[in-house]
Amino acid sequence: MKSSGVPSDAVQPGATLWLGCLMIALGGGIGSVARAATLASIHEHVAYPPLFTVTGINLLGGALAGFLAERARRKGRLGSWPFALLVPGFCGGFTTFSSFAGQSSRLMDQGNWDTALYGIGAGVLLGLLAGRVGSMWVRT
């Protein structure tokens, strides 16, 4: 990680550092709005527990990030501004650890430890798997 707190593979040093940071901020804002709209739409139509819908968003975002990162790696574009906009930006804003942690904590406070622990374990393991599936999709 660079001293700016931005992942080192997200932006290139020098003048492009600021462009990369701007792209991450722009992508993150768009991704956050997309997440909020997606969650609102899901909750409007189905009654899944919030932890599971947030986990679903994280899995979708993880697969998309894996796919985009592998494409960028293959094309030698890991430090490019489109990469910064889409992977740490959009996918970082679309996925959310804070909502995942908050929903898990709420379930524990309500005494639903088994549901919370199941959701946490499934979210982490399936999230890793989703990222791998996304990157493997590029390889086929």
One Martini backbone bead per residue (centre of mass of N, CA, C, O) as a GRO file, in nm:
protein
  140
    1MET     BB    1   0.098   0.035   0.021
    2LYS     BB    2   0.061   0.350   0.004
    3SER     BB    3   0.070   0.645   0.179
    4SER     BB    4  -0.230   0.721   0.071
    5GLY     BB    5  -0.402   0.430   0.090
    6VAL     BB    6  -0.358   0.316  -0.189
    7PRO     BB    7  -0.344   0.071  -0.380
    8SER     BB    8  -0.066  -0.013  -0.572
    9ASP     BB    9  -0.251  -0.140  -0.822
   10ALA     BB   10  -0.445   0.116  -0.885
   11VAL     BB   11  -0.192   0.314  -0.921
   12GLN     BB   12   0.025   0.535  -1.050
   13PRO     BB   13   0.279   0.722  -1.025
   14GLY     BB   14   0.244   1.052  -0.993
   15ALA     BB   15   0.018   1.218  -1.182
   16THR     BB   16  -0.168   0.952  -1.189
   17LEU     BB   17  -0.251   0.939  -0.895
   18TRP     BB   18  -0.485   1.148  -0.907
   19LEU     BB   19  -0.651   1.007  -1.120
   20GLY     BB   20  -0.687   0.742  -0.967
   21CYS     BB   21  -0.827   0.864  -0.720
   22LEU     BB   22  -1.063   0.986  -0.876
   23MET     BB   23  -1.165   0.715  -0.994
   24ILE     BB   24  -1.222   0.580  -0.725
   25ALA     BB   25  -1.426   0.787  -0.623
   26LEU     BB   26  -1.625   0.767  -0.857
   27GLY     BB   27  -1.671   0.459  -0.851
   28GLY     BB   28  -1.758   0.444  -0.552
   29GLY     BB   29  -2.011   0.616  -0.578
   30ILE     BB   30  -2.153   0.443  -0.792
   31GLY     BB   31  -2.142   0.173  -0.633
   32SER     BB   32  -2.306   0.267  -0.385
   33VAL     BB   33  -2.565   0.335  -0.539
   34ALA     BB   34  -2.604   0.056  -0.666
   35ARG     BB   35  -2.633  -0.093  -0.400
   36ALA     BB   36  -2.877   0.059  -0.282
   37ALA     BB   37  -3.068  -0.001  -0.521
   38THR     BB   38  -3.050  -0.309  -0.511
   39LEU     BB   39  -3.143  -0.351  -0.219
   40ALA     BB   40  -3.415  -0.207  -0.245
   41SER     BB   41  -3.528  -0.392  -0.465
   42ILE     BB   42  -3.511  -0.656  -0.313
   43HIS     BB   43  -3.677  -0.566  -0.052
   44GLU     BB   44  -3.941  -0.508  -0.223
   45HIS     BB   45  -3.973  -0.833  -0.327
   46VAL     BB   46  -3.815  -0.959  -0.078
   47ALA     BB   47  -3.753  -1.145   0.255
   48TYR     BB   48  -3.461  -1.125   0.306
   49PRO     BB   49  -3.206  -1.113   0.490
   50PRO     BB   50  -2.975  -0.867   0.494
   51LEU     BB   51  -2.720  -1.046   0.503
   52PHE     BB   52  -2.786  -1.203   0.234
   53THR     BB   53  -2.797  -0.961   0.041
   54VAL     BB   54  -2.515  -0.855   0.099
   55THR     BB   55  -2.371  -1.114   0.016
   56GLY     BB   56  -2.468  -1.111  -0.276
   57ILE     BB   57  -2.331  -0.848  -0.350
   58ASN     BB   58  -2.042  -0.941  -0.280
   59LEU     BB   59  -2.034  -1.173  -0.487
   60LEU     BB   60  -2.080  -1.008  -0.740
   61GLY     BB   61  -1.841  -0.810  -0.694
   62GLY     BB   62  -1.618  -1.027  -0.676
   63ALA     BB   63  -1.655  -1.142  -0.960
   64LEU     BB   64  -1.612  -0.877  -1.111
   65ALA     BB   65  -1.330  -0.815  -0.999
   66GLY     BB   66  -1.193  -1.072  -1.101
   67PHE     BB   67  -1.250  -1.027  -1.398
   68LEU     BB   68  -1.123  -0.739  -1.432
   69ALA     BB   69  -0.840  -0.803  -1.318
   70GLU     BB   70  -0.763  -1.022  -1.522
   71ARG     BB   71  -0.792  -0.850  -1.774
   72ALA     BB   72  -0.586  -0.635  -1.690
   73ARG     BB   73  -0.346  -0.822  -1.653
   74ARG     BB   74  -0.338  -0.934  -1.949
   75LYS     BB   75  -0.311  -0.617  -2.061
   76GLY     BB   76  -0.137  -0.434  -1.864
   77ARG     BB   77  -0.378  -0.251  -1.668
   78LEU     BB   78  -0.358  -0.220  -1.348
   79GLY     BB   79  -0.266   0.112  -1.348
   80SER     BB   80  -0.518   0.218  -1.467
   81TRP     BB   81  -0.799   0.414  -1.475
   82PRO     BB   82  -1.012   0.194  -1.535
   83PHE     BB   83  -0.932   0.014  -1.304
   84ALA     BB   84  -0.979   0.220  -1.076
   85LEU     BB   85  -1.280   0.266  -1.139
   86LEU     BB   86  -1.378  -0.049  -1.125
   87VAL     BB   87  -1.242  -0.198  -0.886
   88PRO     BB   88  -1.182  -0.011  -0.634
   89GLY     BB   89  -1.425   0.152  -0.699
   90PHE     BB   90  -1.696   0.015  -0.783
   91CYS     BB   91  -1.654  -0.260  -0.632
   92GLY     BB   92  -1.591  -0.126  -0.356
   93GLY     BB   93  -1.875   0.020  -0.339
   94PHE     BB   94  -2.066  -0.223  -0.388
   95THR     BB   95  -1.925  -0.342  -0.178
   96THR     BB   96  -1.959  -0.446   0.188
   97PHE     BB   97  -1.839  -0.463   0.509
   98SER     BB   98  -2.010  -0.285   0.697
   99SER     BB   99  -2.285  -0.422   0.644
  100PHE     BB  100  -2.197  -0.706   0.711
  101ALA     BB  101  -2.116  -0.642   1.007
  102GLY     BB  102  -2.382  -0.511   1.099
  103GLN     BB  103  -2.573  -0.750   1.043
  104SER     BB  104  -2.423  -0.953   1.219
  105SER     BB  105  -2.444  -0.797   1.486
  106ARG     BB  106  -2.752  -0.784   1.497
  107LEU     BB  107  -2.797  -1.089   1.516
  108MET     BB  108  -2.640  -1.126   1.780
  109ASP     BB  109  -2.813  -0.928   1.953
  110GLN     BB  110  -3.075  -1.126   1.890
  111GLY     BB  111  -2.946  -1.434   1.921
  112ASN     BB  112  -2.843  -1.515   1.608
  113TRP     BB  113  -2.565  -1.681   1.588
  114ASP     BB  114  -2.600  -1.898   1.371
  115THR     BB  115  -2.673  -1.708   1.136
  116ALA     BB  116  -2.426  -1.526   1.155
  117LEU     BB  117  -2.203  -1.745   1.121
  118TYR     BB  118  -2.304  -1.853   0.857
  119GLY     BB  119  -2.288  -1.584   0.700
  120ILE     BB  120  -1.988  -1.532   0.740
  121GLY     BB  121  -1.871  -1.794   0.626
  122ALA     BB  122  -2.014  -1.780   0.352
  123GLY     BB  123  -1.915  -1.499   0.265
  124VAL     BB  124  -1.613  -1.557   0.263
  125LEU     BB  125  -1.594  -1.815   0.092
  126LEU     BB  126  -1.772  -1.717  -0.149
  127GLY     BB  127  -1.604  -1.465  -0.212
  128LEU     BB  128  -1.350  -1.611  -0.298
  129LEU     BB  129  -1.485  -1.781  -0.516
  130ALA     BB  130  -1.596  -1.548  -0.690
  131GLY     BB  131  -1.322  -1.430  -0.768
  132ARG     BB  132  -1.218  -1.685  -0.909
  133VAL     BB  133  -1.442  -1.718  -1.115
  134GLY     BB  134  -1.399  -1.447  -1.254
  135SER     BB  135  -1.102  -1.506  -1.342
  136MET     BB  136  -1.163  -1.780  -1.492
  137TRP     BB  137  -1.351  -1.669  -1.713
  138VAL     BB  138  -1.119  -1.537  -1.876
  139ARG     BB  139  -0.953  -1.812  -1.931
  140THR     BB  140  -1.182  -1.947  -2.134
   0.00000   0.00000   0.00000
